[in-house]
């Protein structure tokens, strides 16, 4: 993977292609606030984003097209994502002090 992913204010995700010196961004504005974490999952071809809006979004890594939104669970913003490879699950930790597992 020769890409660098960034995110931040206003729900935008950018993918910078190092070799082509190109940038693309997500077209679907899922997050309504700051994105606090990005989690590349190269073995599945996804990147997950977590936001202050309590949502986790799953994107196709090569196009940044939206695959799925997980919005039922956290009561406050989601600040950390991790990949639980043994179970092929996304782990999220929120400002509500809860941890959830999500099936991508």
C-alpha positions as a LaTeX table, in Angstrom:
\begin{tabular}{lrrr}
\hline
Residue & $x$ (\AA) & $y$ (\AA) & $z$ (\AA) \\
\hline
Unk1 & 0.00 & 0.00 & 0.00 \\
Unk2 & 1.55 & 3.27 & $-1.10$ \\
Unk3 & $-1.06$ & 5.55 & 0.38 \\
Unk4 & $-1.23$ & 7.85 & 3.36 \\
Unk5 & $-4.67$ & 8.46 & 4.87 \\
Unk6 & $-5.60$ & 11.59 & 6.82 \\
Unk7 & $-8.82$ & 12.82 & 8.39 \\
Unk8 & $-9.99$ & 15.49 & 10.75 \\
Unk9 & $-12.51$ & 18.27 & 10.88 \\
Unk10 & $-15.85$ & 18.15 & 9.09 \\
Unk11 & $-15.75$ & 14.44 & 8.26 \\
Unk12 & $-13.36$ & 14.46 & 5.33 \\
Unk13 & $-10.92$ & 11.64 & 4.62 \\
Unk14 & $-8.04$ & 12.09 & 2.19 \\
Unk15 & $-5.94$ & 9.37 & 0.58 \\
Unk16 & $-2.58$ & 10.48 & $-0.78$ \\
Unk17 & $-1.01$ & 8.18 & $-3.37$ \\
Unk18 & 2.73 & 8.53 & $-2.91$ \\
Unk19 & 3.75 & 7.03 & $-6.26$ \\
Unk20 & 1.26 & 8.93 & $-8.43$ \\
Unk21 & 1.40 & 12.12 & $-6.36$ \\
Unk22 & $-2.39$ & 12.08 & $-6.39$ \\
Unk23 & $-5.05$ & 12.70 & $-3.74$ \\
Unk24 & $-8.65$ & 11.59 & $-3.47$ \\
Unk25 & $-11.26$ & 12.23 & $-0.78$ \\
Unk26 & $-14.48$ & 10.62 & 0.34 \\
Unk27 & $-17.61$ & 11.83 & $-1.45$ \\
Unk28 & $-20.13$ & 10.56 & 1.08 \\
Unk29 & $-20.15$ & 12.88 & 4.07 \\
Unk30 & $-21.09$ & 10.38 & 6.77 \\
Unk31 & $-19.48$ & 12.01 & 9.78 \\
Unk32 & $-21.09$ & 15.21 & 11.01 \\
Unk33 & $-18.12$ & 16.21 & 13.15 \\
Unk34 & $-14.46$ & 15.56 & 13.74 \\
Unk35 & $-12.96$ & 12.20 & 12.75 \\
Unk36 & $-10.87$ & 11.02 & 15.69 \\
Unk37 & $-9.29$ & 7.83 & 14.31 \\
Unk38 & $-8.63$ & 5.98 & 11.07 \\
Unk39 & $-7.95$ & 2.25 & 10.88 \\
Unk40 & $-6.58$ & 0.76 & 7.64 \\
Unk41 & $-7.48$ & $-2.93$ & 7.24 \\
Unk42 & $-5.41$ & $-3.83$ & 4.16 \\
Unk43 & $-6.13$ & $-7.57$ & 4.25 \\
Unk44 & $-9.82$ & $-6.79$ & 3.69 \\
Unk45 & $-9.35$ & $-3.71$ & 1.50 \\
Unk46 & $-11.12$ & $-1.37$ & 3.95 \\
Unk47 & $-10.40$ & 1.67 & 6.04 \\
Unk48 & $-12.58$ & 2.48 & 9.06 \\
Unk49 & $-13.19$ & 5.93 & 10.51 \\
Unk50 & $-14.42$ & 6.87 & 13.98 \\
Unk51 & $-15.95$ & 10.19 & 14.91 \\
Unk52 & $-17.28$ & 12.48 & 17.58 \\
Unk53 & $-20.73$ & 11.85 & 16.08 \\
Unk54 & $-20.78$ & 8.30 & 17.60 \\
Unk55 & $-20.42$ & 6.68 & 14.16 \\
Unk56 & $-17.95$ & 4.25 & 12.67 \\
Unk57 & $-17.82$ & 4.21 & 8.89 \\
Unk58 & $-16.28$ & 1.52 & 6.71 \\
Unk59 & $-14.82$ & 2.59 & 3.36 \\
Unk60 & $-13.30$ & 0.77 & 0.42 \\
Unk61 & $-9.62$ & 1.57 & 0.70 \\
Unk62 & $-8.91$ & 1.98 & $-3.03$ \\
Unk63 & $-11.80$ & 4.37 & $-3.82$ \\
Unk64 & $-12.95$ & 5.81 & $-0.45$ \\
Unk65 & $-16.49$ & 4.80 & $-1.39$ \\
Unk66 & $-18.72$ & 4.05 & 1.58 \\
Unk67 & $-19.39$ & 0.39 & 2.42 \\
Unk68 & $-21.26$ & 0.59 & 5.74 \\
Unk69 & $-22.01$ & 2.82 & 8.74 \\
Unk70 & $-22.19$ & 1.48 & 12.29 \\
Unk71 & $-24.23$ & 3.96 & 14.33 \\
Unk72 & $-25.99$ & 1.95 & 17.03 \\
Unk73 & $-23.85$ & 1.47 & 20.09 \\
Unk74 & $-21.72$ & 4.28 & 21.46 \\
Unk75 & $-23.50$ & 7.01 & 23.40 \\
Unk76 & $-20.64$ & 9.50 & 22.92 \\
Unk77 & $-17.85$ & 9.98 & 20.40 \\
Unk78 & $-15.69$ & 7.07 & 19.26 \\
Unk79 & $-12.04$ & 7.87 & 19.83 \\
Unk80 & $-10.11$ & 4.65 & 19.08 \\
Unk81 & $-10.31$ & 1.80 & 16.58 \\
Unk82 & $-8.29$ & $-1.39$ & 16.41 \\
Unk83 & $-8.35$ & $-4.53$ & 14.26 \\
Unk84 & $-8.88$ & $-7.83$ & 16.07 \\
Unk85 & $-7.33$ & $-10.09$ & 13.42 \\
Unk86 & $-8.10$ & $-13.44$ & 15.09 \\
Unk87 & $-11.85$ & $-12.79$ & 14.87 \\
Unk88 & $-11.73$ & $-10.42$ & 11.87 \\
Unk89 & $-13.57$ & $-7.77$ & 13.90 \\
Unk90 & $-13.18$ & $-4.04$ & 14.44 \\
Unk91 & $-12.83$ & $-3.02$ & 18.07 \\
Unk92 & $-13.99$ & 0.48 & 19.05 \\
Unk93 & $-13.52$ & 2.44 & 22.27 \\
Unk94 & $-15.65$ & 5.46 & 22.98 \\
Unk95 & $-15.79$ & 8.49 & 25.21 \\
Unk96 & $-18.68$ & 6.69 & 26.94 \\
Unk97 & $-16.07$ & 4.21 & 28.34 \\
Unk98 & $-17.61$ & 1.35 & 26.34 \\
Unk99 & $-15.89$ & $-1.06$ & 23.96 \\
Unk100 & $-17.68$ & $-2.68$ & 21.04 \\
Unk101 & $-16.80$ & $-5.31$ & 18.42 \\
Unk102 & $-18.07$ & $-4.81$ & 14.88 \\
Unk103 & $-18.22$ & $-7.28$ & 12.00 \\
Unk104 & $-17.07$ & $-5.59$ & 8.80 \\
\hline
\end{tabular}
